[in-house]
Amino acid sequence: MFTSRLRAQGRQVAFVFVVMTLAACSSSSGSGPLDATAFGSKLKFADNELSGWTQSTDPTDPYQYGVFTDQTLDQRIDGGNMVYIDRGMRVAMYQDLVGPSGSICTLVAMDFSTDAKANTMFTYQKDINGAATSISPYDGTVAIGNSLSTGLTAYAHFKASYFEVQLDGYGADPTVAIPVASQFLQALEKKNK
């Protein structure tokens, strides 16, 4: 009887081990829980990580840096948050940076759990904004830009992550802001590995 109980307990332990192992595997695939703080820290830029760009210290900007979930994104972009959430956004990191000659970058990094969902978000932004400016070295299926009167917004996706690099202070000529957007995107692609 003692041996039967020991075998039964051994099977229970083995079952629990298998379930925990499967849960850990599903988490690493991107569909499980995501540590929002770790996601933000991984993609945040340190001062001068890109030469001349530093964290904004504007006291009137309450979100110079922030990490948000699908439950809290409305704190950052009230009214526009559902565009991202409806397409699968789980975590978002926003960072405001100040660059050379007073130029400004608002960096947006979002986790969508799968490459397909991140690509859907990218395609939506590309279509809705009429983005047509090429961002070298990327082709139009990975990154594209939208010229603005004061700069450029670049949209990109790498793996399960989606990015926006909003550059202001460059004027209406996108050729001035494109190399800057490219630098940010290349750095984000490396950080996202």
C-alpha positions as CSV (number, residue, x, y, z in Angstrom):
1,M,0.0,0.0,0.0
2,F,2.8,2.4,0.9
3,T,4.5,1.7,-2.5
4,S,1.2,2.4,-4.4
5,R,0.8,5.8,-2.6
6,L,4.4,6.6,-3.4
7,R,3.9,5.8,-7.1
8,A,0.7,7.9,-7.2
9,Q,2.5,10.9,-5.6
10,G,5.3,10.5,-8.1
11,R,2.8,10.6,-11.0
12,Q,1.3,13.8,-9.5
13,V,4.7,15.4,-9.2
14,A,5.5,14.4,-12.8
15,F,2.2,15.8,-14.0
16,V,2.8,19.1,-12.2
17,F,6.3,19.3,-13.7
18,V,5.0,18.7,-17.2
19,V,2.2,21.4,-16.8
20,M,4.7,23.9,-15.4
21,T,7.1,23.2,-18.3
22,L,4.4,23.7,-20.9
23,A,3.3,26.9,-19.2
24,A,6.9,28.2,-19.3
25,C,7.2,27.3,-23.0
26,S,4.1,29.1,-23.9
27,S,5.2,32.2,-22.0
28,S,8.5,32.4,-23.9
29,S,6.6,32.2,-27.2
30,G,5.1,35.5,-26.6
31,S,1.5,34.5,-25.8
32,G,2.0,34.3,-22.0
33,P,2.4,37.0,-19.3
34,L,4.8,39.8,-20.2
35,D,6.8,41.9,-17.7
36,A,5.9,45.4,-18.7
37,T,8.8,47.0,-16.8
38,A,11.3,44.7,-18.4
39,F,9.9,45.4,-21.8
40,G,10.3,49.1,-21.3
41,S,13.8,48.9,-19.8
42,K,15.0,46.8,-22.7
43,L,13.9,49.3,-25.4
44,K,14.4,52.6,-23.5
45,F,17.3,54.8,-24.8
46,A,19.9,56.0,-22.3
47,D,21.2,59.5,-22.6
48,N,23.5,59.8,-25.6
49,E,23.0,56.2,-26.6
50,L,22.3,57.8,-29.9
51,S,24.7,60.8,-30.0
52,G,23.0,64.0,-29.0
53,W,19.7,62.5,-27.8
54,T,18.8,62.7,-24.1
55,Q,15.8,62.0,-22.0
56,S,13.3,64.9,-21.9
57,T,13.2,66.7,-18.6
58,D,10.4,69.0,-19.5
59,P,8.4,69.6,-16.2
60,T,5.2,70.1,-18.2
61,D,5.4,66.6,-19.7
62,P,4.0,64.1,-17.3
63,Y,5.0,61.2,-19.5
64,Q,8.6,61.7,-20.4
65,Y,9.0,58.0,-20.0
66,G,6.3,55.5,-19.2
67,V,5.2,51.9,-19.7
68,F,1.6,51.1,-20.2
69,T,-0.5,47.9,-20.6
70,D,-3.6,47.4,-22.6
71,Q,-5.5,48.3,-19.4
72,T,-3.7,51.6,-18.8
73,L,-2.8,52.9,-22.3
74,D,-5.6,55.4,-22.1
75,Q,-3.5,57.3,-19.5
76,R,-1.1,58.2,-22.3
77,I,-3.3,58.5,-25.4
78,D,-6.9,58.9,-24.3
79,G,-9.2,58.2,-27.2
80,G,-6.6,56.7,-29.6
81,N,-5.7,53.7,-27.4
82,M,-8.3,51.3,-28.9
83,V,-6.6,51.5,-32.3
84,Y,-3.7,49.6,-30.8
85,I,-5.5,47.5,-28.3
86,D,-8.0,46.1,-30.8
87,R,-5.1,44.8,-32.9
88,G,-3.5,43.0,-29.9
89,M,-1.2,45.5,-28.1
90,R,-0.2,44.1,-24.7
91,V,2.5,46.5,-23.5
92,A,3.6,50.0,-24.7
93,M,6.7,52.0,-23.8
94,Y,6.7,55.8,-24.6
95,Q,9.8,57.9,-24.3
96,D,10.3,61.6,-25.1
97,L,13.9,62.5,-26.1
98,V,15.4,65.8,-26.9
99,G,18.1,65.9,-29.7
100,P,20.4,68.3,-31.5
101,S,19.2,71.8,-32.1
102,G,16.0,71.2,-30.0
103,S,14.6,68.5,-32.2
104,I,12.2,66.1,-30.4
105,C,11.6,62.4,-30.7
106,T,8.6,60.6,-29.2
107,L,9.5,56.9,-29.3
108,V,6.7,54.3,-29.1
109,A,7.5,50.6,-28.7
110,M,4.7,48.1,-28.4
111,D,4.5,44.3,-27.9
112,F,1.8,42.5,-29.9
113,S,2.8,38.9,-28.9
114,T,3.1,37.7,-32.6
115,D,4.8,39.0,-35.7
116,A,1.4,38.7,-37.5
117,K,-0.3,41.1,-35.1
118,A,2.6,43.6,-35.2
119,N,2.5,43.5,-39.0
120,T,-1.3,44.1,-38.9
121,M,-0.7,47.2,-36.8
122,F,2.1,48.4,-39.1
123,T,-0.1,47.8,-42.2
124,Y,-3.0,49.7,-40.6
125,Q,-0.8,52.8,-39.8
126,K,0.8,52.6,-43.2
127,D,-2.6,52.6,-44.9
128,I,-4.4,55.1,-42.7
129,N,-1.6,57.7,-42.7
130,G,-0.7,57.3,-46.4
131,A,2.9,56.6,-45.3
132,A,5.1,56.5,-48.4
133,T,8.5,57.7,-47.5
134,S,11.2,55.0,-47.6
135,I,13.4,54.5,-44.6
136,S,16.7,53.0,-45.7
137,P,17.9,50.3,-45.2
138,Y,14.4,48.8,-44.8
139,D,11.9,47.9,-47.5
140,G,8.3,49.0,-47.3
141,T,7.1,45.8,-45.7
142,V,9.1,46.5,-42.5
143,A,9.4,50.3,-42.2
144,I,7.9,53.4,-43.8
145,G,7.6,57.1,-43.0
146,N,5.0,59.7,-43.2
147,S,6.1,63.3,-43.8
148,L,4.7,66.0,-41.6
149,S,5.0,69.8,-41.7
150,T,7.6,69.7,-39.0
151,G,9.2,66.4,-39.4
152,L,8.5,62.7,-39.9
153,T,6.8,59.7,-38.3
154,A,8.4,56.4,-39.0
155,Y,6.4,53.1,-38.5
156,A,8.1,49.7,-38.3
157,H,7.8,46.2,-37.0
158,F,10.4,43.7,-36.0
159,K,9.3,40.3,-34.8
160,A,6.3,40.7,-32.4
161,S,7.1,44.4,-31.7
162,Y,5.7,47.5,-33.4
163,F,7.4,50.9,-33.3
164,E,6.7,54.6,-34.0
165,V,9.5,57.2,-34.2
166,Q,7.9,60.6,-34.2
167,L,10.4,63.3,-35.1
168,D,9.6,67.0,-34.7
169,G,11.8,70.0,-35.5
170,Y,13.0,69.0,-38.9
171,G,10.8,71.0,-41.2
172,A,8.7,69.7,-44.1
173,D,11.6,68.2,-46.0
174,P,11.6,64.5,-45.0
175,T,15.2,63.9,-46.3
176,V,16.5,65.7,-43.2
177,A,14.7,63.4,-40.8
178,I,15.0,60.1,-42.6
179,P,18.6,59.4,-41.5
180,V,17.6,60.1,-37.9
181,A,14.6,57.8,-38.1
182,S,16.8,55.1,-39.6
183,Q,19.3,55.4,-36.7
184,F,16.5,55.0,-34.2
185,L,15.0,52.0,-36.0
186,Q,18.3,50.3,-36.4
187,A,19.0,50.7,-32.7
188,L,15.5,49.4,-31.8
189,E,15.9,46.4,-34.1
190,K,19.1,45.5,-32.2
191,K,17.5,46.0,-28.8
192,N,14.5,43.9,-29.8
193,K,16.6,40.7,-30.5
